[in-house]
């Protein structure tokens, strides 16, 4: 696990905990809070993986495609 992935995921989990606490204080039923937390954690993991993956580079260093003709 890379460092940036861990930091991103920890920050997102802290955000989710804050939102869940706010929903609890607002009187939202516990079952719906749990559903929201599960969905948000899944979105957080997907976002963290997408942000920390390196872009595959093609022969020219770009995002792929045929090499330039010389």
C-alpha positions as a printed NumPy array, in Angstrom:
array([[  0.   ,   0.   ,   0.   ],
       [  1.519,   3.303,  -1.061],
       [  1.755,   6.223,   1.317],
       [ -0.518,   8.521,  -0.702],
       [ -3.167,   5.773,  -0.899],
       [ -3.141,   5.38 ,   2.867],
       [ -3.306,   9.108,   3.561],
       [ -6.163,   9.575,   1.084],
       [ -8.093,   6.634,   2.527],
       [ -7.597,   7.753,   6.152],
       [ -8.817,  11.252,   5.295],
       [-11.861,   9.868,   3.522],
       [-12.689,   7.587,   6.457],
       [-12.477,  10.554,   8.843],
       [-14.893,  12.431,   6.565],
       [-17.303,   9.473,   6.536],
       [-17.183,   9.208,  10.338],
       [-17.995,  12.915,  10.628],
       [-20.916,  12.593,   8.225],
       [-22.23 ,   9.527,  10.068],
       [-22.011,  11.341,  13.408],
       [-23.848,  14.328,  11.963],
       [-26.56 ,  12.069,  10.545],
       [-26.913,  10.371,  13.948],
       [-27.291,  13.734,  15.677],
       [-29.88 ,  14.74 ,  13.059],
       [-31.967,  11.687,  13.921],
       [-31.388,   9.549,  10.834],
       [-32.148,   5.855,  11.53 ],
       [-29.062,   3.703,  12.192],
       [-29.804,   1.346,   9.314],
       [-29.643,   4.195,   6.772],
       [-26.469,   5.542,   8.345],
       [-24.868,   2.099,   7.929],
       [-25.973,   1.928,   4.285],
       [-24.508,   5.371,   3.623],
       [-21.237,   4.541,   5.373],
       [-20.802,   1.319,   3.374],
       [-21.465,   3.135,   0.093],
       [-19.136,   6.016,   0.943],
       [-16.311,   3.7  ,   2.029],
       [-16.628,   1.848,  -1.291],
       [-16.52 ,   5.117,  -3.214],
       [-13.525,   6.205,  -1.14 ],
       [-11.576,   3.047,  -1.945],
       [-12.341,   3.364,  -5.659],
       [-11.315,   7.03 ,  -5.651],
       [ -8.113,   6.343,  -3.724],
       [ -7.074,   3.586,  -6.106],
       [ -7.842,   5.739,  -9.144],
       [ -5.887,   8.723,  -7.792],
       [ -2.834,   6.724,  -6.752],
       [ -2.475,   4.491,  -9.829],
       [  0.271,   5.562, -12.171],
       [ -0.715,   6.206, -15.734],
       [  0.629,   3.582, -18.096],
       [  2.994,   5.29 , -20.459],
       [  3.443,   4.415, -24.065],
       [  6.729,   4.458, -26.015],
       [  6.667,   8.251, -26.215],
       [  5.907,   8.748, -22.519],
       [  2.336,   9.714, -23.326],
       [ -0.87 ,   7.809, -22.697],
       [ -0.168,   5.161, -25.322],
       [ -0.712,   5.13 , -29.059],
       [  1.719,   4.528, -31.891],
       [  5.235,   5.98 , -31.691],
       [  5.982,   9.042, -33.793],
       [  7.451,   8.464, -37.234],
       [ 10.977,   9.703, -37.736]])
